[in-house]
Amino acid sequence: MLLVPVVWLMVAVGVYIAALRSGMAALRWAVAAIFTGPLLLPLFNSHKRLLLRRARGRNAGLFRP
């Protein structure tokens, strides 16, 4: 029973750190992760990718090994 809140809190901390490293609004993403938990991860990844694409331009290639 204690496992679910601990996992949600760990996801929120992880999303907060990832948002800080990516230059995104970290507190907003952390609060959203507290309410939605791991369900937020696909939305976070797609938003991070869209911001990177917007910063580099539409025709720039993204190197993903």
matplotlib code that plots the C-alpha trace (Angstrom):
import matplotlib.pyplot as plt

x = [0.0, 2.9, 4.6, 2.2, 2.8, 6.6, 6.7, 4.6, 6.9, 10.0, 8.5, 7.8, 11.4, 12.7, 10.6, 11.6, 15.3, 14.8, 12.8, 15.6, 18.2, 16.1, 15.4, 11.7, 9.3, 10.4, 8.0, 5.0, 6.0, 6.7, 3.3, 1.7, 3.7, 2.5, -1.1, -0.7, 2.3, 4.0, 1.2, 2.8, 6.1, 5.0, 3.6, 6.8, 9.0, 7.0, 6.9, 10.7, 11.2, 8.9, 10.8, 14.1, 12.8, 11.4, 14.8, 16.9, 14.5, 12.3, 14.9, 17.7, 18.4, 18.4, 21.2, 19.8, 22.3]
y = [0.0, 2.3, 1.4, 3.5, 6.8, 6.2, 5.4, 8.5, 10.7, 9.2, 9.9, 13.5, 14.0, 12.4, 14.5, 17.6, 16.8, 16.0, 19.3, 21.3, 19.7, 20.4, 24.0, 23.5, 24.8, 22.2, 23.0, 22.8, 19.4, 18.1, 19.1, 17.5, 14.3, 14.3, 14.2, 11.8, 9.8, 7.6, 8.4, 11.8, 10.3, 10.0, 13.5, 14.8, 13.1, 14.4, 17.9, 17.9, 16.7, 19.4, 22.1, 20.8, 20.8, 24.3, 25.5, 23.9, 24.6, 22.5, 21.4, 20.5, 16.9, 15.5, 13.0, 10.0, 7.1]
z = [0.0, 0.7, -2.6, -4.9, -3.2, -3.0, -6.7, -7.6, -5.5, -7.1, -10.6, -9.6, -8.4, -11.6, -13.8, -11.8, -12.3, -16.0, -16.5, -14.8, -17.1, -20.2, -19.3, -18.9, -16.2, -13.6, -10.8, -13.1, -14.4, -10.9, -9.7, -12.7, -12.0, -8.4, -9.6, -12.5, -11.6, -14.2, -16.7, -17.3, -18.7, -22.4, -22.4, -20.8, -23.4, -26.3, -24.9, -24.4, -27.9, -29.3, -27.4, -28.7, -32.3, -31.9, -30.5, -33.3, -36.2, -38.3, -40.9, -38.4, -37.9, -34.4, -33.8, -31.8, -31.6]

ax = plt.figure().add_subplot(projection="3d")
ax.plot(x, y, z, "-o")
ax.set_aspect("equal")
plt.show()
